[in-house]
Amino acid sequence: MKFRIDRDALADAVAWTARTLPVRPPVPVLAGMHIEAADRLTLSAFDYEVSAQVATDIDTEEPGTALVSGRLLAEISRSLPPQPVEVSTDGAKVMLRCGSAKFTLLTMPVEDYPTLPEMPPAAGAVGSDEFAAAVGQVAIAAGKDDTIPMLTGVRVEIEGETVTLASTDRYRLAVRELHWKPERPDFSAVALVPAKTLADTAKSLTAGAEVSIALGGAGGTGEGMIGFAGGGRRVTSRLLDGDFVKYRSLLPSEYAGLAEVQTSPFIEAVKRVSLVAERNTPVRLSFRQGEVVLEAGTGDEAQAVEALEATLEGEDIDIAFNPGFLLDGLSAISSDVARLSFTTPTKPAVLTGKPPEEGSDPNYRYLIMPVRLSS
């Protein structure tokens, strides 16, 4: 194997692929990055759950394959001087030459490396930037507790031209709808994707204009898998098992009150006031006509109070939230005005941006459980 490649192209491709390398590989070869030089350079990483593969242009003298330590290759590629890189094999070694720098890496047995899973059938495509933004809005509400795997995932529902993403950790729920271009107008599917994998993948595929989503049908090719491809990169992930919560029934159908606050000042005020909030203590919001008063801290502890302009429809209400959860939602709504709809101080409230047209449904909803205030 022998080829030449631009230093930045190599560093970018290696760094992206290395993200999938397992921290504690179950078998030594999974710590390796698979290198295949043919018409193009293909780099692969796999941990039995997630696979990543990228293809990039090279000048090939001799085609071939090799398997080397992925993390070491990533560190070396990142530190090379800004000159073309020549990569070649010499027996059981891989040589990298870049300017006056020369590195020799030991190889692992290529024949022991597992075959990457096939991509499921392509189901459709969506704009890469919109997809990354939508996944980011929803993944924040996914659970981190691996003892309940179902809550660590994002539910992906596809119905025709609409994709709905949803996640919950039982204390909040995030739902986002977006339009996409399905391969078939009647396509319908449901998948539960690990939230971290989905978030990392969506963020890393914005180089291309679109992301192709590949999803296996029941009993067909690629069952239990989902694939994403864009900009010469592709990722596959195993799906999570388990029935996701019936989240639509959690969203209130009607509200007793509705408040609107400018988003940016609201975020800054919550950050300031929550500085005195002890761990797991809430920020209290008192909505009155024309203003909302934020408070944290009680009794002999440090206390903070701040008032902001707000509009209120309905009765005055005092409600409290975990400040971290509230900030996650406010940062995700991508609107200048935050709209908080509530029923009672002890029932879930729904945070949205102000719709561009009055009466239209927001495409993103963030339901948050209030913290019960002691009387």
TAKAMO-V511807 format. One record per run of one state. SS is the DSSP state (H for helix, E for strand, - for the rest). FROM is the first residue (numbers start at 1). TO is the last residue. If there is no record, write none. Layout:
# TAKAMO-V511807
SS_FROM_TO ; SS_FROM_TO
This chain:
# TAKAMO-V511807
-_1_1 ; E_2_5 ; -_6_6 ; H_7_18 ; -_19_27 ; H_28_31 ; E_32_37 ; -_38_39 ; E_40_46 ; -_47_49 ; E_50_57 ; -_58_58 ; E_59_62 ; -_63_63 ; E_64_69 ; H_70_79 ; -_80_84 ; E_85_90 ; -_91_92 ; E_93_98 ; -_99_100 ; E_101_107 ; -_108_109 ; H_110_112 ; -_113_121 ; E_122_127 ; H_128_139 ; -_140_145 ; H_146_152 ; E_153_159 ; -_160_161 ; E_162_168 ; -_169_171 ; E_172_179 ; -_180_180 ; E_181_182 ; -_183_187 ; E_188_194 ; H_195_204 ; -_205_209 ; E_210_215 ; -_216_224 ; E_225_230 ; -_231_232 ; E_233_239 ; -_240_246 ; H_247_250 ; -_251_256 ; E_257_262 ; H_263_276 ; -_277_282 ; E_283_288 ; -_289_290 ; E_291_296 ; -_297_303 ; E_304_309 ; -_310_310 ; E_311_313 ; -_314_316 ; E_317_321 ; -_322_322 ; H_323_332 ; -_333_336 ; E_337_342 ; -_343_348 ; E_349_353 ; -_354_363 ; E_364_368 ; -_369_375
